């Protein structure tokens, strides 16, 4: 009879405790967040990515260009009118989605194409595009990524182990970027780095002894797990030098979190531009919401999204979503006005800005996602209309793969993609 592991969930030694992965021999074991080693981004141009989103989709009749107007000669729909001055610098898409139903469950799928409950079927789980880029850029910037929320939770960002990255608000983002940590805080962080870097060494002998009690499948899982933990430690070690580097300075004052949604969202867009300008990060997601009373409206975002073609509620949605798109236009303005000191040209030339949502509309539809892509060096200026028939539909994950490939990642697949997106050439 095999020796019993007594449902042990952790390895312990010297006051150090490390959680194990799910093993056949140990039911209900705990897991831990892991990360693969980042890939160097030195080759080619440094690319950046920003995703602007909401949690309720859009009023589609005012968002999408007409289906019979593919190409460059399309009428700009009402919600996108604020982008008119950037018409040659963005692409609108029709009939891209992730191919499943689920209403609000589609929101967290936007940047992966993989539902969290099905992540085990994919080699990289449901890692989101921004976190894939965070791994790619590694310690090149102080923050591998920023996950932001403006009057709403950001549900977009997931690590490869399925851990949802928590979002921070306007004030926290400002302080994270520009407030220097105290000497005591830096010492504490340094000690944590040093302690984490030796965890595997402490438990290695116990793990080796356990190996003999495990099945071949469990041994493979344990080996993969410790490889992942080691790369996480390497990532921590890479971040260590940033402790002693001064944070950038700015003349922009700390924003007031008590302002309404309009002021909050505009300030957050300016924070995003500053983050890119100072090369504090190269991967950002931001979800914006709405609070009763803002925009002169009475009601809630969720209620408005279930409009039933009610005239007042539709008008409210147009106002909210029109402002969100105007803030995308504002971000383009800010990035076009800033020199890219790494690549030459402007920041906009090398920054892909995606507006979208994993739920198409407030009626819980996940078909034909609202997606607009600007910048990034792509050839823009068109309305891309893809097949509408079920057997011909093109996965929205193909767009995600195209963005990753354009960012310098040598990938043939990402999430549920079937290839890169045809018709979206790089200039």
C-alpha positions as a printed Julia matrix, in Angstrom:
427×3 Matrix{Float64}:
   0.0    0.0     0.0
   1.31   3.47   -0.9
   2.32   5.74    2.0
  -0.45   8.24    2.76
   0.17  11.92    2.19
  -2.56  12.62    4.74
  -4.15  15.26    2.53
  -1.14  17.5     3.22
  -1.59  20.78    1.35
   1.68  22.6     2.05
   5.41  22.11    2.39
   6.81  23.61    5.55
  10.31  24.19    6.87
  12.1   26.86    8.82
   8.98  28.96    9.21
   8.43  28.97    5.46
   5.19  27.59    3.99
   4.52  27.03    0.3
   1.23  25.92   -1.24
   1.18  22.95   -3.61
  -0.66  22.62   -6.94
  -3.68  20.37   -7.46
  -2.36  16.79   -7.33
  -4.17  13.48   -7.69
  -2.7   12.31   -4.4
  -3.74  15.4    -2.49
  -7.4   16.35   -2.93
  -8.47  19.93   -2.42
  -4.95  21.3    -2.34
  -4.32  25.02   -2.54
  -2.63  26.72   -5.49
  -0.52  29.82   -5.85
  -0.15  32.48   -8.49
   2.6   31.77  -10.95
   4.15  33.46  -13.93
   6.29  32.38  -16.84
   9.6   34.05  -17.47
   9.23  37.35  -19.3
  10.54  37.64  -22.82
  12.95  40.39  -23.78
  11.36  43.32  -25.59
  14.66  44.79  -26.79
  14.24  43.58  -30.37
  12.38  46.0   -32.61
  10.17  48.82  -31.46
   8.82  49.09  -27.93
   5.03  48.74  -28.17
   2.39  49.68  -25.62
  -1.22  48.64  -25.12
  -4.24  50.35  -23.55
  -7.72  48.86  -23.25
 -10.68  51.1   -22.41
 -13.86  49.26  -21.46
 -17.14  49.23  -19.58
 -19.14  46.39  -18.03
 -22.42  46.78  -19.93
 -21.66  46.82  -23.64
 -23.14  49.53  -25.87
 -26.32  50.68  -27.54
 -25.45  48.96  -30.79
 -27.63  50.97  -33.18
 -25.55  54.08  -32.44
 -22.16  52.36  -32.16
 -21.71  50.22  -35.28
 -21.33  51.59  -38.81
 -23.84  50.19  -41.28
 -23.14  46.59  -42.29
 -23.34  47.48  -46.0
 -20.58  50.1   -45.62
 -17.28  48.2   -45.34
 -14.05  49.93  -46.16
 -13.14  53.59  -45.74
 -16.3   55.21  -47.11
 -18.63  54.56  -44.2
 -20.86  56.92  -42.27
 -19.5   57.49  -38.79
 -22.18  56.38  -36.29
 -23.41  58.73  -33.57
 -21.47  57.24  -30.66
 -18.17  57.38  -32.57
 -18.49  60.96  -33.83
 -15.88  62.3   -31.39
 -13.31  60.16  -33.24
 -13.97  61.92  -36.55
 -10.73  63.92  -36.44
  -8.81  60.65  -36.01
 -10.73  58.81  -38.71
  -7.61  57.6   -40.52
  -6.1   56.37  -37.25
  -8.66  53.84  -36.05
 -10.52  50.76  -37.27
 -14.11  49.78  -36.44
 -15.02  46.07  -36.5
 -18.31  44.27  -37.09
 -19.16  40.62  -36.33
 -16.21  39.76  -34.08
 -16.94  37.96  -30.83
 -15.78  35.05  -28.68
 -18.45  32.66  -29.84
 -20.45  31.91  -26.7
 -23.42  33.13  -24.7
 -23.45  34.13  -21.05
 -24.32  37.81  -20.73
 -22.32  39.39  -17.92
 -20.04  36.34  -17.84
 -18.64  37.59  -21.12
 -17.17  40.74  -19.55
 -14.06  39.01  -18.08
 -13.43  37.23  -21.39
 -12.76  40.3   -23.54
  -8.95  40.13  -23.45
  -8.51  36.37  -23.44
 -11.32  34.79  -25.46
 -11.47  32.11  -22.76
 -14.16  31.76  -20.1
 -12.56  31.26  -16.65
 -14.5   28.01  -16.13
 -12.95  26.59  -19.3
  -9.43  27.88  -18.69
  -8.14  24.37  -17.87
  -8.61  23.45  -21.54
  -5.99  25.98  -22.67
  -2.22  25.78  -22.22
  -2.05  29.32  -20.84
  -5.41  29.27  -19.09
  -7.39  32.47  -19.46
  -4.45  34.85  -19.26
  -5.52  38.25  -20.57
  -3.72  40.17  -23.29
  -2.41  42.82  -20.9
  -0.92  40.21  -18.56
   0.65  38.39  -21.47
   2.29  41.7   -22.39
   3.29  42.22  -18.74
   5.19  38.92  -18.91
   6.73  39.94  -22.22
   8.02  43.28  -20.94
   9.04  41.89  -17.55
  11.0   44.35  -15.44
  11.6   46.82  -18.27
   9.2   49.19  -16.49
   8.43  49.84  -12.83
   4.93  48.36  -13.21
   4.51  45.38  -15.56
   0.87  46.45  -15.93
  -1.74  48.8   -14.49
  -5.33  47.67  -13.91
  -7.52  50.73  -13.39
 -11.15  51.36  -12.52
 -13.12  54.6   -12.75
 -16.44  54.36  -10.89
 -16.51  50.65  -11.77
 -14.65  47.41  -11.09
 -12.17  46.37  -13.75
 -12.84  42.68  -14.48
 -10.54  42.31  -17.49
  -7.13  41.25  -16.22
  -6.2   37.65  -15.4
  -2.88  35.9   -14.79
  -2.14  32.59  -16.46
  -3.23  30.8   -13.26
  -6.66  32.41  -13.44
  -6.1   34.98  -10.69
  -8.03  38.18  -11.36
  -5.77  41.22  -11.03
  -7.45  43.73   -8.67
  -8.01  47.22   -9.99
  -7.06  50.5    -8.36
  -8.83  53.83   -8.47
  -7.69  57.26   -9.62
  -5.96  58.4    -6.42
  -4.24  55.05   -5.87
  -2.95  55.09   -9.45
  -1.52  58.6    -9.04
   0.19  57.75   -5.76
   1.5   54.44   -7.1
   3.17  56.27   -9.97
   4.47  59.43   -8.31
   4.64  59.06   -4.52
   7.99  57.88   -3.22
   7.78  55.05   -0.69
   9.25  55.75    2.74
  12.69  54.4     3.63
  11.05  51.97    6.03
   8.66  50.7     3.37
  11.55  50.14    0.96
  13.48  48.17    3.6
  10.41  46.03    4.31
   9.9   45.34    0.61
  13.58  44.45    0.18
  13.35  41.93    3.02
  10.24  40.41    1.44
  12.06  40.07   -1.88
  15.01  38.36   -0.17
  12.74  36.0     1.74
  10.75  35.01   -1.32
  13.9   34.35   -3.34
  14.95  31.52   -1.0
  11.61  29.75   -0.5
  12.25  27.0    -3.04
  15.68  26.25   -1.61
  14.17  25.77    1.85
  11.53  23.28    0.74
  13.47  21.54   -2.04
  14.41  18.48    0.05
  10.82  17.95    1.19
   9.6   18.21   -2.38
  12.22  15.68   -3.49
  11.14  13.24   -0.78
   7.49  13.67   -1.74
   8.24  12.86   -5.38
   8.63   9.16   -4.59
   5.08   9.0    -3.25
   3.43  10.57   -6.3
   2.09   9.19   -9.54
   3.8   10.05  -12.8
   1.08  12.61  -13.56
   1.53  14.25  -10.14
   5.31  14.32  -10.51
   4.93  16.14  -13.82
   2.48  18.61  -12.27
   4.82  19.22   -9.32
   7.79  19.78  -11.62
   5.81  22.25  -13.75
   4.58  23.97  -10.62
   8.04  24.52   -9.18
   9.29  25.74  -12.55
   6.49  28.32  -12.49
   7.26  29.36   -8.92
  10.94  29.73   -9.81
  10.1   32.02  -12.74
   7.88  34.03  -10.4
  10.85  34.43   -8.07
  12.96  35.54  -11.0
  10.32  38.13  -11.82
  10.4   39.37   -8.2
  14.18  39.57   -8.38
  13.94  41.59  -11.59
  11.67  44.1    -9.86
  14.1   44.55   -6.96
  16.27  47.27   -8.59
  13.21  49.51   -8.94
  13.16  49.92   -5.14
  16.16  52.23   -5.32
  15.16  54.15   -8.43
  13.38  57.44   -7.95
   9.87  57.7    -9.3
   9.17  60.26  -12.05
   8.14  63.8   -11.15
   5.06  65.54  -12.5
   3.49  69.0   -12.34
   0.05  67.39  -12.4
  -1.62  67.68   -9.01
  -3.18  64.7    -7.26
  -6.71  64.33   -8.64
  -9.75  64.78   -6.43
 -11.62  61.44   -6.15
 -14.8   63.25   -5.12
 -15.45  64.72   -8.55
 -18.14  63.37  -10.88
 -17.61  60.72  -13.53
 -16.75  63.22  -16.26
 -13.91  64.78  -14.25
 -12.81  61.39  -12.9
 -12.59  59.72  -16.29
 -10.79  62.65  -17.89
  -8.25  62.66  -15.04
  -7.79  58.89  -15.42
  -7.08  59.3   -19.14
  -4.43  61.88  -18.24
  -2.92  59.44  -15.73
  -2.77  56.79  -18.47
  -0.99  59.22  -20.78
   1.46  60.1   -18.01
   2.13  56.43  -17.32
   3.09  55.91  -20.96
   5.0   59.17  -21.21
   7.16  58.26  -18.2
   7.47  54.64  -19.38
   6.1   53.51  -16.02
   4.26  50.65  -17.72
   3.43  49.37  -21.2
   0.18  47.51  -20.52
  -2.9   49.24  -19.13
  -6.56  48.31  -18.8
  -9.23  50.71  -17.57
 -12.95  50.15  -17.02
 -15.27  53.11  -16.5
 -18.75  53.25  -15.02
 -21.37  55.74  -13.99
 -22.86  57.05  -10.76
 -26.44  58.24  -10.38
 -26.59  62.0   -10.9
 -23.58  62.24  -13.21
 -24.11  63.63  -16.73
 -27.34  65.11  -15.38
 -28.91  61.64  -15.43
 -31.04  59.92  -12.83
 -30.67  56.16  -12.71
 -28.05  53.42  -12.82
 -25.86  52.14  -15.64
 -27.25  48.61  -15.37
 -30.82  49.88  -15.52
 -30.08  52.07  -18.53
 -28.46  49.11  -20.33
 -31.75  47.19  -20.1
 -33.39  49.98  -22.04
 -36.08  48.06  -23.96
 -35.79  50.87  -26.55
 -37.15  53.32  -23.99
 -36.32  56.75  -25.41
 -34.99  58.28  -22.18
 -32.84  55.27  -21.29
 -31.42  55.03  -24.8
 -30.56  58.74  -24.66
 -28.78  58.14  -21.34
 -26.73  55.31  -22.81
 -25.74  57.42  -25.81
 -24.59  60.16  -23.48
 -22.51  57.84  -21.29
 -21.0   55.83  -24.14
 -20.45  58.9   -26.29
 -18.39  60.39  -23.47
 -16.38  57.19  -23.08
 -15.48  57.32  -26.76
 -14.66  61.02  -26.48
 -12.14  60.07  -23.79
 -10.58  57.58  -26.19
 -10.27  60.47  -28.63
  -8.76  62.61  -25.87
  -6.16  59.92  -25.14
  -5.25  59.83  -28.83
  -4.81  63.64  -28.7
  -2.51  63.38  -25.68
  -0.37  60.61  -27.16
  -0.07  62.33  -30.54
   1.24  65.4   -28.74
   4.01  63.48  -26.93
   7.35  62.53  -28.44
   8.27  58.86  -28.14
  11.76  59.13  -26.67
  12.42  55.42  -27.09
  11.25  54.8   -30.66
  11.05  58.25  -32.21
   7.82  59.63  -33.62
   4.93  60.03  -31.17
   3.66  57.82  -28.36
   0.53  57.19  -30.4
   2.59  55.7   -33.23
   3.58  52.8   -30.97
   0.55  52.46  -28.69
  -2.43  50.27  -29.55
  -5.64  51.58  -27.96
  -8.57  49.17  -27.89
 -12.09  50.15  -26.87
 -14.37  47.21  -26.27
 -16.47  45.07  -23.98
 -16.92  41.31  -23.62
 -20.68  41.77  -23.43
 -22.07  43.29  -26.6
 -25.11  45.0   -25.11
 -27.11  45.36  -21.93
 -29.57  42.77  -23.22
 -26.9   40.19  -22.29
 -25.91  39.53  -25.89
 -22.31  38.48  -26.48
 -22.6   38.46  -30.27
 -20.88  41.18  -32.33
 -18.74  42.8   -29.65
 -18.21  46.58  -29.74
 -14.55  46.89  -30.77
 -12.55  49.86  -32.02
  -8.76  49.78  -32.38
  -6.56  52.85  -32.8
  -2.82  53.4   -33.21
  -0.18  50.76  -32.69
   1.29  51.05  -36.17
  -1.62  49.26  -37.83
  -3.13  50.36  -41.12
  -6.38  52.06  -40.1
  -9.2   54.12  -41.53
 -11.69  51.37  -42.35
 -14.79  49.58  -41.16
 -13.91  45.87  -41.18
 -16.99  43.71  -41.71
 -16.46  39.99  -41.11
 -18.84  37.12  -41.96
 -22.03  36.99  -39.93
 -22.96  33.33  -40.51
 -22.16  31.06  -37.56
 -19.99  28.66  -39.57
 -17.94  31.55  -41.0
 -17.53  33.77  -37.95
 -14.06  35.06  -37.13
 -13.03  34.88  -33.45
 -12.4   38.18  -31.7
  -9.34  36.47  -30.22
  -7.78  36.77  -33.69
  -7.69  40.52  -33.09
  -5.99  39.92  -29.73
  -3.4   37.7   -31.41
  -2.74  40.39  -34.03
  -2.1   42.96  -31.28
   0.3   40.61  -29.49
   2.18  39.8   -32.68
   2.42  43.51  -33.46
   3.84  43.98  -29.95
   6.75  41.69  -30.74
   5.51  38.36  -29.37
   6.21  35.37  -31.61
   2.9   33.53  -31.2
   0.77  31.41  -33.48
  -2.2   31.27  -31.12
  -3.66  33.15  -28.19
  -6.67  31.96  -26.22
  -9.4   30.84  -28.6
  -7.82  32.39  -31.7
  -7.62  30.52  -35.0
  -4.98  32.81  -36.5
  -4.15  36.47  -36.8
  -6.8   38.84  -38.13
  -6.83  39.12  -41.91
  -7.33  42.58  -43.3
  -5.55  44.3   -40.42
  -2.15  44.94  -41.94
   0.71  46.59  -40.17
   2.11  49.68  -41.88
